[in-house]
Each structure stands twice: as structure tokens, then as C-alpha cells.
Amino acid sequence: MTHEDRQSEDVVKFFDASPLKSVYEDPAVQKAQPFSDELKSAIEQAKSRPVSPVYPQISQAIYKNVNQALSGAMSPDEALKNAQTELEQALKTF
């Protein structure tokens, strides 16, 4: 499942994104995925999630408020303010 050839096959057949940069240099992948250069660039710039003992609270604050804004339940400005408040509260707990 993690071998480069298998990853390339999955990208071509199933449009699964691969975490392997080299996969996006495969001509078959480039043909099947016209945006393979953008995917490769995203992989090159990817970073690990931040380590925090309150990561679940941080994730929840972002998720909840983004969804509220996207659904129209609150304005984007209000959602950002709420998220900021919730993030600050979470960070104060450790």
C-alpha cells in the first residue's frame, strides 16, 4: 500500500492523493491528474499538526466555528471572534 508504484496506481485509478512527492513526477499520474503539480507543491509544504495537550479543544473550536460560518448560522467575523475566544480559553488550561 505504501510502495511508490502502488501509490501511483491509486492516484491514476482512484484519484487518491499520495503523500509521496515522487509519485507526482510519474507521467501516468501527471496525465491522470492535471493538477498534479499543485498536489506535489502541497505535499512539499505540508507540516505536522502542532503538538498541544489541548489539541482536541483547539480542533473543536475551529471545526465548530468554521461550520457555523459556512452554514450561515453566524457571520464569518463572529465565527472568527468566537474561535479566537475558545482557542485562548483552551490554551489557558495548561
C-alpha positions in Angstrom: 0.0 0.0 0.0 2.9 2.4 0.7 5.1 1.4 -2.2 5.6 4.2 -4.8 4.2 2.1 -7.7 1.1 1.3 -5.7 0.6 4.9 -4.7 0.9 5.9 -8.4 -1.7 3.3 -9.4 -4.1 4.6 -6.7 -3.7 8.2 -7.9 -4.4 7.2 -11.5 -7.2 4.8 -10.9 -9.0 6.2 -7.9 -7.7 9.9 -7.7 -6.4 9.3 -4.2 -3.8 11.9 -3.2 -0.4 10.4 -2.3 1.9 11.7 0.4 4.9 10.7 -1.7 6.3 13.6 -3.7 7.9 11.3 -6.3 4.5 9.9 -7.3 3.6 13.3 -8.8 6.6 13.0 -11.2 5.2 9.8 -12.8 4.0 10.7 -16.3 0.9 8.5 -15.9 0.0 10.4 -12.7 0.5 13.7 -14.5 -1.7 12.7 -17.3 -4.5 11.4 -15.0 -4.2 14.4 -12.6 -3.9 17.7 -14.5 -3.3 19.4 -11.1 -0.5 17.0 -10.0 2.0 19.9 -9.8 -0.3 21.6 -7.2 -0.6 18.4 -5.2 3.1 17.9 -5.2 3.6 21.5 -4.0 1.1 20.9 -1.2 3.0 17.8 -0.2 6.2 19.7 -0.2 4.8 22.4 2.0 2.8 20.1 4.4 3.6 20.3 8.1 2.7 18.2 11.0 -0.1 19.3 13.3 1.1 21.3 16.2 1.6 19.3 19.4 -0.6 20.5 22.2 -2.2 18.9 25.2 -5.4 20.7 24.3 -5.3 19.9 20.6 -8.8 18.3 20.8 -10.3 21.6 22.2 -8.4 23.6 19.5 -9.6 21.4 16.8 -13.2 21.5 18.1 -13.2 25.3 18.3 -12.0 25.7 14.7 -14.4 23.0 13.4 -17.4 24.3 15.2 -17.0 27.9 14.2 -16.0 27.3 10.6 -19.1 25.2 10.2 -21.3 27.8 11.8 -19.9 30.4 9.3 -20.3 28.1 6.3 -23.8 27.2 7.2 -24.8 30.8 7.6 -25.6 30.4 11.3 -23.2 33.2 12.1 -21.2 35.7 10.2 -17.5 34.9 9.4 -16.4 37.7 11.6 -18.4 36.4 14.5 -17.2 32.9 13.9 -13.6 34.1 13.9 -14.1 36.0 17.2 -15.7 33.0 18.8 -13.0 30.7 17.6 -10.3 33.1 19.0 -12.0 33.2 22.4 -12.4 29.5 22.5 -8.7 28.9 21.5 -7.5 31.3 24.1 -9.6 29.6 26.8 -8.3 26.2 25.8 -4.7 27.4 25.9 -5.1 28.8 29.4 -6.0 25.4 30.7 -2.5 24.0 30.5 
